[in-house]
């Protein structure tokens, strides 16, 4: 893989406790996510935040714009293959970022917008546990999952009026993940198109701060003899 330009922010002092990797949309560059990086750094001052340029020059060829996979002639049939082609390089990049920052997978969050969200979601499917969280803004699956990640929590954020990737893709994805008993949440903003408005970014930060992954609950229940059974009994009684 050729060298990729990466924007990199580190904690002002102290050791890194989280790693947040930001993937931009098609036709953008890492700089386009600098405002999001600033909000995340303010909310999580001990986080390392990194935003790489997409690995390919954008089809438009305008002003150094980048992309993760080509949209030229893209169809529902060939999109999965195009996404899968970039995943090995993206996986290697994520692992290198983890090694460089000293932050492990459980404390890593993949944050993607549009095409970057597609890649983040598919990466979590291909490499379960590579990251503890995925925050997917205005994204979709290239292929709906047949199994849910067991070590990654998925947070979907979407504008109700998105004309580029309609919100139905997020709703269908959430329904599939629920059927597969995946650990996932969805937040939809009314009157919002293909964008990351402040309200959804605030919601994402709140999800990171307050959502306790199902696997954490399961581990806690399993650590106390009889607690899981009592919890199940209470659920049946309710």
C-alpha positions in Angstrom: 0.0 0.0 0.0 1.3 3.4 -0.9 1.9 5.9 1.9 -1.3 7.6 3.1 -1.6 11.1 4.5 -2.9 10.9 8.0 -4.1 13.7 10.4 -3.1 12.8 13.9 -4.0 14.3 17.3 -2.7 13.0 20.6 -3.6 13.8 24.2 -2.0 17.0 25.6 -0.6 15.0 28.4 -0.8 11.5 29.9 -1.2 8.2 28.2 -3.7 7.4 25.5 -6.9 5.6 26.7 -8.9 5.5 23.5 -8.2 5.4 19.8 -10.7 7.0 17.3 -10.1 6.4 13.6 -12.1 8.6 11.2 -13.0 7.6 7.7 -14.3 10.3 5.3 -16.8 10.1 2.5 -16.2 9.8 -1.2 -14.6 12.9 -2.8 -13.4 14.3 0.5 -10.1 14.2 2.4 -9.1 13.7 6.0 -9.3 17.5 6.6 -13.0 17.3 6.1 -13.3 15.5 9.4 -11.2 17.9 11.4 -14.3 19.5 13.0 -15.5 16.1 14.1 -12.0 15.3 15.4 -12.1 18.5 17.5 -15.5 17.5 19.1 -14.2 14.0 19.9 -11.0 15.4 21.4 -13.0 17.8 23.6 -15.2 15.0 24.8 -12.4 12.4 25.2 -9.2 14.3 26.0 -7.2 11.1 26.5 -8.0 9.9 23.0 -5.7 9.6 20.1 -7.7 10.6 17.0 -6.5 9.8 13.5 -8.0 10.5 10.1 -6.4 9.1 6.9 -7.0 10.1 3.4 -8.8 7.5 1.3 -6.5 5.1 -0.3 -7.6 5.9 -3.9 -7.8 9.1 -5.9 -11.5 10.1 -6.3 -13.2 9.3 -9.6 -13.8 13.1 -10.1 -10.1 13.8 -10.0 -10.8 17.2 -8.4 -8.4 18.9 -6.1 -6.7 15.9 -4.6 -10.1 14.4 -3.5 -9.9 10.8 -2.3 -12.1 7.7 -2.0 -12.1 4.2 -0.5 -13.5 2.5 -3.6 -14.7 3.6 -7.0 -18.3 4.6 -7.6 -17.9 4.5 -11.4 -20.4 2.0 -12.7 -21.2 0.8 -9.2 -24.2 -1.5 -8.7 -25.8 -3.5 -5.9 -24.1 -6.5 -7.4 -20.5 -5.2 -7.7 -20.4 -2.9 -4.6 -19.6 -5.8 -2.2 -16.6 -6.8 -4.3 -15.3 -3.3 -4.4 -15.6 -2.9 -0.6 -13.9 -6.2 0.1 -11.0 -5.2 -2.1 -10.0 -2.4 0.2 -10.5 -4.2 3.5 -7.1 -5.9 3.8 -5.3 -2.6 3.5 -7.7 -0.9 5.8 -7.3 -3.7 8.4 -3.5 -3.4 8.2 -3.7 0.4 8.7 -6.0 0.0 11.8 -3.7 -2.5 13.4 -0.7 -0.3 12.7 -2.5 2.6 14.3 -3.3 0.5 17.4 0.3 -0.5 17.7 1.6 3.0 17.3 -0.8 4.5 19.8 -0.6 1.6 22.3 -4.4 1.3 22.4 -5.9 -2.1 21.9 -9.0 -3.1 19.9 -11.5 -2.9 22.8 -10.8 0.8 23.2 -10.7 1.5 19.4 -13.6 3.2 17.7 -14.1 3.3 13.9 -16.0 6.4 12.9 -17.1 6.7 9.3 -19.2 9.0 7.2 -21.0 7.7 4.0 -18.5 5.6 2.1 -16.2 5.6 5.1 -19.2 4.3 7.2 -19.7 1.5 4.6 -16.1 0.5 5.1 -16.3 0.7 8.9 -19.4 -1.6 9.0 -17.9 -4.1 6.6 -14.6 -4.1 8.4 -16.4 -5.0 11.6 -18.0 -7.9 9.8 -14.7 -9.1 8.3 -12.6 -8.6 11.4 -14.8 -9.1 14.5 -13.1 -7.5 17.5 -10.7 -5.3 15.5 -12.5 -2.4 17.2 -14.8 -2.2 20.2 -17.1 0.3 18.5 -18.3 1.4 15.1 -20.0 4.7 14.6 -21.6 4.8 11.1 -23.0 8.1 9.9 -25.1 8.1 6.7 -23.8 4.7 5.8 -25.1 1.2 4.9 -23.9 -2.4 4.5 -22.7 -3.5 1.1 -24.1 -6.8 2.1 -26.4 -7.4 5.0 -24.7 -9.5 7.6 -25.5 -13.2 8.1 -24.1 -13.0 11.7 -23.6 -10.2 14.1 -20.2 -9.2 15.5 -19.6 -10.7 18.9 -16.9 -8.2 20.0 -18.0 -5.0 18.4 -20.8 -2.6 19.2 -22.4 -0.9 16.2 -24.0 2.6 16.4 -26.0 3.8 13.3 -26.7 7.5 12.8 -28.8 8.7 9.8 -30.7 11.7 8.5 -34.3 10.9 7.8 -34.2 12.9 4.6 -30.9 11.5 3.2 -31.1 11.6 -0.6 -27.8 9.8 -1.1 -28.1 6.8 1.1 -31.8 6.6 2.1 -32.6 6.0 5.8 -34.3 2.7 4.9 -30.8 1.1 4.6 -30.1 2.0 8.3 -33.5 0.7 9.4 -33.1 -2.6 7.5 -29.6 -3.0 8.9 -30.9 -2.4 12.4 -33.7 -4.9 11.9 -31.2 -7.5 10.7 -28.8 -6.9 13.6 -31.7 -7.2 16.0 -32.7 -10.6 14.5 -29.1 -11.7 14.8 -29.0 -10.5 18.5 -26.2 -8.1 17.6 -25.2 -5.2 19.9 -26.4 -2.2 18.0 -28.2 1.1 18.3 -29.8 3.5 15.8 -30.5 7.2 16.0 -32.4 9.0 13.2 -32.5 12.8 12.9 -35.6 14.3 11.3 -35.2 17.0 8.7 -31.5 16.0 8.1 -30.0 14.9 4.8 -26.7 13.4 4.0 -24.7 15.1 6.7 -23.4 14.9 10.3 -25.3 17.6 12.1 -24.3 18.7 15.6 -27.3 16.8 17.1 -26.2 13.5 15.7 -22.5 14.1 16.7 -23.7 14.9 20.3 -25.8 11.7 20.2 -22.7 9.7 19.1 -20.7 11.1 21.9 -23.4 10.2 24.3 -23.5 6.6 23.0 -19.8 6.3 23.5 -20.1 7.6 27.1 -23.2 5.8 28.3 -23.9 2.6 26.2 -22.7 -0.5 28.0 -22.0 -3.3 25.5 -24.1 -6.4 25.8 -20.9 -8.5 26.1 -20.0 -6.5 29.2 -23.3 -7.1 30.8 -23.0 -10.8 29.9 -19.6 -11.0 31.5 -20.8 -9.3 34.6 -23.7 -11.6 34.9 -21.6 -14.6 34.4 -19.1 -13.5 37.0 -21.7 -13.9 39.8 -23.0 -17.4 40.4 -26.7 -17.6 39.8 -27.1 -14.0 38.7 -27.7 -14.7 35.0 -30.4 -17.3 36.0 -32.1 -14.8 38.3 -32.0 -12.1 35.7 -33.6 -14.5 33.2 -36.3 -15.4 35.7 -37.1 -11.8 36.3 -37.3 -11.2 32.6 -39.8 -14.1 32.3 -41.9 -12.8 35.1 -42.0 -9.3 33.6 
